Amino acid sequence: MRLKTNKTWSQQQLAIKLRVEKTERPQILSWERQRLLIHAAKTALAAALCWWLALRLGLHDGYWGSISAIIVLQSNVGSTVNASRDRILGTLIGALLGFSFSLFGVLPWNYILAVLSAVIVCGLLGLRSSSRLAGVTITIIMLVQKAGPRWSLALDRVGEVVLGIVVALTVTTLVFPDRAGCGCGTDWHRSFWCWEHSLRRFCKGSRRTR
């Protein structure tokens, strides 16, 4: 008994289970795999570019910028904007609290109070996604043994994170941008679109002057 060539989806699934017909082979470069390759290339580009800029700017721990770029760069523009917001706010809160609590008390009590305060502050401000990043920043500032004042370490940390975020936003905007998940109703997204428009105008102007 032959099966009909035009089968419904349920009939096809039944035929597969009964091994009546072979399963279709997935395409070598399906849409999902293309997006995966593009995302991998953009991530590698952002990390390398951030590291190169950190070397040119003379940042001591420029690898933190590359780490930030890798963390915040998502598969689409909207997710990248949200991740960048969470990371920059968490870093700022962590740097402020880490430096403040390092001025008094002794380890580990001042460190414990700093992390506790960071989680509470982020929760009260509705920034729960930033609380972990604030804790990481506090840990780096207060526990990493480096020469120099703590305020310098805090500023370096913020500068490296900002560099990574700027590079990640630039790459996700100019290199095969995927605007899925972009909600333009928030102030963060409206500000980002203004920044993107200005960046594109700047790039077009640079090309004309050459």
C-alpha positions as CSV (number, residue, x, y, z in Angstrom):
1,M,0.0,0.0,0.0
2,R,1.5,3.3,-1.1
3,L,1.2,6.5,1.0
4,K,0.0,9.6,-0.6
5,T,2.7,12.0,-1.8
6,N,0.9,15.0,-0.3
7,K,0.8,14.2,3.4
8,T,-0.2,16.4,6.3
9,W,2.3,17.2,9.0
10,S,0.9,14.5,11.3
11,Q,1.1,11.9,8.5
12,Q,4.7,12.8,7.8
13,Q,5.6,12.4,11.4
14,L,3.9,9.0,11.5
15,A,5.7,7.9,8.4
16,I,9.0,8.9,9.9
17,K,8.3,6.9,13.1
18,L,7.4,3.9,11.0
19,R,10.6,4.4,8.9
20,V,8.5,4.5,5.7
21,E,10.4,7.6,4.5
22,K,13.8,9.1,5.3
23,T,14.0,12.2,7.4
24,E,15.0,15.3,5.6
25,R,18.6,16.3,6.0
26,P,19.1,19.8,7.6
27,Q,20.5,22.4,5.3
28,I,24.3,23.1,5.7
29,L,23.7,26.8,6.0
30,S,20.3,27.2,7.4
31,W,19.1,30.6,8.6
32,E,19.8,29.7,12.3
33,R,23.4,28.6,11.4
34,Q,23.9,31.8,9.4
35,R,22.9,33.9,12.4
36,L,25.2,31.8,14.6
37,L,28.2,32.4,12.2
38,I,27.4,36.1,12.0
39,H,27.1,36.4,15.8
40,A,30.4,34.5,16.3
41,A,32.2,36.7,13.8
42,K,30.8,39.9,15.4
43,T,31.8,38.8,18.9
44,A,35.3,38.0,17.8
45,L,35.6,41.3,15.9
46,A,34.4,43.3,18.9
47,A,36.7,41.5,21.3
48,A,39.8,42.0,19.1
49,L,38.9,45.6,18.3
50,C,38.4,46.4,22.0
51,W,41.8,44.8,22.9
52,W,43.5,46.8,20.1
53,L,42.0,50.1,21.3
54,A,42.9,49.4,24.9
55,L,46.5,48.9,23.9
56,R,46.4,52.2,21.9
57,L,44.8,54.0,24.9
58,G,47.3,52.6,27.3
59,L,44.8,50.9,29.6
60,H,46.5,48.6,32.1
61,D,43.8,45.9,32.1
62,G,42.4,46.3,28.7
63,Y,41.2,42.7,28.6
64,W,38.3,43.8,30.8
65,G,37.0,45.8,27.9
66,S,37.2,42.7,25.7
67,I,35.3,40.7,28.4
68,S,32.6,43.4,28.5
69,A,32.2,43.4,24.7
70,I,31.9,39.6,24.7
71,I,29.3,39.7,27.5
72,V,27.0,42.4,26.2
73,L,27.1,41.6,22.5
74,Q,24.0,39.6,21.8
75,S,22.5,38.2,18.6
76,N,20.4,41.2,18.0
77,V,20.5,45.0,18.6
78,G,17.7,45.1,21.2
79,S,19.3,42.5,23.5
80,T,22.7,44.2,23.1
81,V,21.2,47.5,24.3
82,N,19.6,45.9,27.3
83,A,22.7,44.0,28.3
84,S,24.8,47.1,27.9
85,R,22.5,49.1,30.1
86,D,22.6,46.4,32.8
87,R,26.4,46.2,32.7
88,I,27.2,49.9,32.7
89,L,24.7,50.6,35.6
90,G,26.0,47.6,37.6
91,T,29.6,48.7,37.0
92,L,28.9,52.3,38.1
93,I,27.1,51.2,41.3
94,G,29.8,48.6,42.1
95,A,32.6,51.1,41.5
96,L,31.1,53.7,43.7
97,L,30.3,51.3,46.6
98,G,33.6,49.4,46.2
99,F,35.6,52.6,46.5
100,S,33.4,54.0,49.3
101,F,33.6,50.9,51.5
102,S,37.4,50.5,50.9
103,L,37.9,53.8,52.8
104,F,36.9,52.4,56.1
105,G,36.9,49.1,58.0
106,V,38.9,46.0,57.3
107,L,38.5,42.9,55.1
108,P,36.4,40.9,54.9
109,W,33.7,42.9,56.8
110,N,33.7,46.0,54.6
111,Y,33.7,43.8,51.5
112,I,30.7,41.8,52.8
113,L,28.8,45.1,53.6
114,A,29.7,46.5,50.1
115,V,28.2,43.5,48.3
116,L,25.2,43.4,50.6
117,S,24.6,47.1,49.9
118,A,25.0,46.7,46.1
119,V,22.4,44.0,45.9
120,I,20.0,46.0,48.1
121,V,20.5,49.2,46.1
122,C,20.1,47.5,42.7
123,G,16.9,45.7,44.0
124,L,15.4,49.0,45.3
125,L,16.2,50.7,42.0
126,G,14.6,47.9,39.9
127,L,18.0,46.8,38.6
128,R,18.2,43.2,39.7
129,S,20.0,42.2,36.5
130,S,22.8,44.7,37.4
131,S,23.3,43.4,41.0
132,R,25.6,40.6,39.9
133,L,27.7,42.9,37.9
134,A,27.9,45.4,40.7
135,G,29.1,42.6,43.0
136,V,31.8,41.5,40.5
137,T,33.0,45.1,40.2
138,I,33.2,45.4,44.0
139,T,35.2,42.2,44.2
140,I,37.7,43.4,41.7
141,I,38.1,46.8,43.4
142,M,38.4,45.6,46.9
143,L,40.1,42.2,46.7
144,V,42.5,42.6,43.7
145,Q,45.9,43.5,45.1
146,K,47.3,46.3,42.9
147,A,49.5,49.2,43.5
148,G,47.9,52.6,43.5
149,P,44.8,54.2,45.1
150,R,41.5,52.4,45.0
151,W,39.8,55.4,43.2
152,S,42.2,54.9,40.3
153,L,41.3,51.2,40.1
154,A,37.6,52.1,40.1
155,L,38.0,54.6,37.3
156,D,40.0,52.2,35.2
157,R,37.4,49.6,35.7
158,V,34.6,51.9,34.6
159,G,36.6,53.1,31.6
160,E,37.4,49.6,30.4
161,V,33.7,48.6,30.7
162,V,32.5,51.7,28.8
163,L,35.1,51.0,26.1
164,G,33.8,47.4,25.7
165,I,30.2,48.6,25.6
166,V,30.8,51.3,23.0
167,V,32.7,48.8,20.8
168,A,29.9,46.2,21.2
169,L,27.2,48.7,20.3
170,T,29.2,50.0,17.3
171,V,29.8,46.5,15.9
172,T,26.2,45.4,16.4
173,T,25.0,48.6,14.7
174,L,27.2,48.6,11.7
175,V,28.0,44.9,11.0
176,F,25.0,42.9,9.8
177,P,22.5,44.6,12.3
178,D,19.7,42.4,13.5
179,R,17.0,44.5,15.0
180,A,14.9,41.7,16.4
181,G,13.8,42.3,20.0
182,C,14.0,46.0,19.7
183,G,11.4,47.8,21.7
184,C,11.5,51.5,20.8
185,G,9.2,52.5,23.7
186,T,11.9,53.0,26.3
187,D,14.2,56.0,26.8
188,W,17.2,53.7,26.5
189,H,16.2,52.5,23.1
190,R,15.3,56.0,21.8
191,S,18.6,57.3,23.0
192,F,20.4,54.4,21.3
193,W,18.6,55.0,18.0
194,C,19.7,58.7,18.1
195,W,23.2,57.5,18.7
196,E,23.0,55.0,15.9
197,H,21.7,57.6,13.5
198,S,24.5,60.0,14.4
199,L,27.1,57.3,14.0
200,R,25.8,56.3,10.6
201,R,25.9,60.0,9.5
202,F,29.4,60.3,10.8
203,C,30.5,57.2,8.8
204,K,28.9,58.5,5.6
205,G,30.5,61.9,6.1
206,S,33.9,60.3,6.6
207,R,33.5,58.3,3.3
208,R,32.7,61.5,1.4
209,T,35.7,63.3,2.6
210,R,38.1,60.6,1.4
